[in-house]
Amino acid sequence: MVNPTPRFWAGPLRYLHWSAREKPAFFYSVVLGASGPLMLLTVPPTMKRLGYERAKPIPMTYPIPQGPRKTLTGYDD
C-alpha cells in the first residue's frame, strides 16, 4: 500500500507541491515565515542602493536656549 502523503526527505519538491494543494494555510504560513529573515538581509541594502536615506531621529529633549534667561514677572509669560 502506498502512502498518499509524500514524505519530505524522499522528494522535497513533490511534498511542497502536495502541501500547497492539500494544506495551503500551513504551506503559505511557512513560506511567509521563511521570507522574513531573507527580507531582513536583502531589503535595507536594496533601499540604500535606490537612494533611500533614513530620517534623522527625533529629539528626545527640548533644546536649552543659549544666554541668560529672562526673569518673568506676573502672569504675562
N, C-alpha and C positions, 0 to 999 in steps of 0.2 A: 504494500500500500504506500502510495506517495503522499507526503505531507503537502497540503495545499498552500501552506505559508512557507515561502523560501527562507532559508537561513542566511543571515547577513554575511558571514565569513565564507560561505560556499560560493556566493555570487552577489557581491555588493550592489551592482547596477540593477540586477534583476530584483533584489529586495527593495531598493529605493523606488523602482517603478511600481512594484506591488503595493508598497506602503503609501505612495502618492495617490493611488487609485482607491485602496481599501480603507485607509485611515488618514485622510488628508489633514485633519486638525493636528494630529501628532507630527506628521511629516513637516508641515509648514511651520509649526512652532519650533521644531528643531532647526529648520533652515534659518528662520529669523534669529533664533538664539545664537546660532553659529556665525551669523553675519555681523553681530555686534562687535566682537573683538577685531574682526577683519576691518570693519569701518573705522574703528579707533586708530588703526595703524595706517590707513590709506587716506581718509578724508582730510585731516589737518595739513599734511604736506601738499595735497592737491589744491586745497583752497589757498594756501600760501603761494603756490606756483601761479594761480589765477589772479593774484593781486589782492587778495583779502587781507586786511590788517585788523587785528583785534583793537577794540576801543580802549581808550585809557581807563583805568579803574576809577570809579567814582571816589571822591574824597570821603574819608571816614570821620574827619573833624572839621570844624569851622575854622577858616584861616584867621589868625590873630592879626589885626592891623598893626602896622609899624608906627612908632611915635607915641607920644603921650595921649592918654585917654581924656576925653572931655568930662568934666565933673558935671553931673546932672543935678538940676535943682527943680523941685516941684514935680508936677506931673507932665511936663512938656517934653518928654523923651519920645 
